[in-house]
């Protein structure tokens, strides 16, 4: 029998610590597994060994193991050595380039969700999916396994619409226009969104400055059916929970295995009750999808998996070469989106992208081809979208009287001026994100960047090209320093004028 | 400034824990990296986040980070966010199937040795080498990188011999015969050996029952040059230290990437000053190398890498289908090896294998082809090998008067009888190991198994087939139970007699 000690560290896996003498006696090595049994329940955990932290006869349970075993400190438990989970054999099978069956994939995903795999084993799984890939059948089965190991939402409506951007472009606040437009047309669009992982801000980070975003599956169903649209944080519900655990391990490696991206998106949407989905796939350097070819491959496979899941999927391959609109950062983006809904001055890229995608969604419903975009424009320009947005904000517990002018962005600001005459040759998405994060985004809600000069635009010497906002003077200074070093907006001299002049036509209207 | 707290857990990597509010404020996520700087030195560590273990302003250093930063508890340090190491890019390059340059491989190995990589990143490296492989040039560079990141030994002698078994066969105590035979012939053979990881006992575990095995590089050099031979524990010196750190991560995945096996063996031998090496590659089910083809591929590549390192390498592909000799377990194997040196009754497989390999080593030196094995036999049978063994034991601080009869093996024993008449069809190496480990090996020095009936031998009903030894009654009982369940020795009935009779010729003399 062992006495429980609590060690308050969250290692992301079930971990326990044994005294080295006990481990030696039991023939247990670091990273072996033990079963810890109390009278009421038992868990399997991974062992780390300590020379001095615990006395012989004590077992230290890290946060997750402690809270799930539900025993008091100093109570007695039985500890026995157990073999490694069979899912490790399936991970090795994938490492060897073999195809996995549904049951093998389900076993892996179950062990991930039940925290039976260590970070090492999880990293091997991610690496194997990254290097060996999965065929469409496996990807579908992975999607099903991710759905099956979490909660699902069922709406009392036949068609449930949604929109998802596979990310990588800063300033992509289109959701805040699309959802109210589509909902105002009488469609049901219960959008779950995410917080920033490595970006400047996710849709959840933006919408959070306007209203509450954390709801249970039941509440989401209730609000969406009443108002027609929601924008809520997907992390607040237990939908496809394997995804977060997988992302935790992908993050340090900065990899996004192709099949895993598809399965994660599709599992979350399917589990959320969606059956009509438009996917935005931004293409460009420094986005998730670097080439048009890869974007087309994603499109084909998303649509094919959708077919298998009885979900109609359409993909919009969009321009991801520079930020969407001018604002990057939670409050700055909320302000820009509200201004668009209020029919104030709004960047063309935000306007065009939002209407095109909203139009696609409308045409996935009963509207005839060619009528979606004009209808979306009408809803936006008539103020119906703004009205719907206010309903959504209120239904989620926020203040519906908010306006773009009432929003207070970061009070510390610094304007950067051009040191030359020329044209904007490129804007580096990753650098923009770095600066916004240095200024405090996404946690610092007022932090971010306003970009005044976009690709192809003419710039005079000493003309403002961007302004950094922050809630903290120290962070502003850091972000300014970083901006001066990284130069997110590249301005080419006049020599290139004739070439840039014609290239710039695409976006000159910003 | 942060105040240092100590957390006595050895996570195998530099890990620190931050309060969640501080991490939030600094924009740091779990598994990000920080630089911790005191006045004297700085280290880079991986961050885990705790809600309640630490107060804001405190940083918890896990064992390795704490001991290497060399600061007191409650002293103040500076903590700043730092980017992930560039070696992660090279790991991704290998995951993508690209070839790595020497500098890229060296960067990875340096980051492993300096504990700059997390378990997740290390697992991705191992997985990438496993799935993508390395070509010979990369394998050589990996070997060089592993040598360069540790200590090396230089002997004052032109030819330095060694022997290494790539493992997987229980009872393989041949080193205890080979080293004294070769040393008695006047050759320098400073053998470094390892402890058991998943086997019943390593050579280091066996020799430890006879003398000390833990020495510094300088002491090894000194003893070997005086006596001619040593058998020491390789883990006691800082030779190719990357190996242990890599094994730590391979262990839970139970993988042994091909190129990594070659690089690890060759790096350790080269760094230990060896330039004449015989490799024993046991082939058989339940050994590391399952097929003859794979054994040949290993042989070719070991020899090719040897050429690049100015090391002459010869490989002996040996029979690994059942244990070598009859004894498995530290004291039981030491007793069997001593009995052989004392020219007492000794199993043929141990005798043959030891003499063949010793003969190969002798012929790598000045001895003409065909004279090595007879010379080895002469040294063994004349008692010269025993004399050398006693010198080695004494030089390493043990009692040279030890004899096979003075060795006391586990006092709790259980004899298993055959329940039928027949012939031994097969012996399962893995099952033998499991039973020996259940009995307490390798930590329980007296624990193990004596096998009386080997492949092809005739067995009567109620005749003893094996005896389990243990230092503990409880462990003996467990091991006996396991043996009865797993039946390590498969006995076929008389129907198969004629077939087995001829098959059995190979080994009937045991």
Interface residues (C-beta under 8 A of the other chain):
Chain A: X7 X8 X9 X10 X11 X12 X17 X24 X25 X27 X29 X30 X31 X32 X48 X49 X50 X51 X52 X53 X63 X84 X88 X91 X92 X95 X96 X97 X118 X119 X120 X121 X122 X123 X124 X126 X127 X128 X130 X131 X132 X197 X248 X249 X251 X252 X253 X254 X255 X437 X440 X443
Chain B: X7 X8 X9 X10 X11 X12 X17 X24 X25 X27 X29 X30 X31 X32 X48 X49 X50 X51 X52 X53 X60 X63 X84 X88 X91 X92 X95 X96 X97 X118 X119 X120 X121 X122 X123 X124 X126 X127 X128 X130 X131 X132 X197 X248 X249 X251 X252 X253 X254 X255 X437 X440 X443
